[in-house]
Amino acid sequence: MTELDTDFRNRVYAVVAQIPRGRVMSYGQIAALCGSPRAARIVGGVAHFGDSNLPWQRVVHKDGSLAAGYPGGVEGHRQVLAGEGVEVNQDHKVDINKLLWWPAGSEPSQQNLSR
């Protein structure tokens, strides 16, 4: 792993560690906040192979859908989020507009960051 890869992974970890209980962020949103707006899939890889002590359950797809790659699949993802009080509909989606969280000072401007 290169120093650049390690730096990106550590930035992803730092963002994910901040996501409060009951809120979510998207893979693309995290990638953009870490300086690589087109790296949503890489964030997914970091989630899949990364530090399991982080709240990865709070990371969802840009449309609010849950991750099939989460341990236990979308149903496992739903159960963990439900345990935090997050409502998941029958299509295995959360209300991204209501639950999307931004770290202080990083709220989107007029241009839409790749959620």
Secondary structure, 3 states (H helix, E strand, C coil): CCHHHHHHHHHHHHHHHHCCCCCEEEHHHHHHHCCCCCCHHHHHHHHHHCCCCCCHHHEECCCCECCCCCCCHHHHHHHHHHHCCCCCCCCCECCHHHHECCCCCCCCCCCCCCC
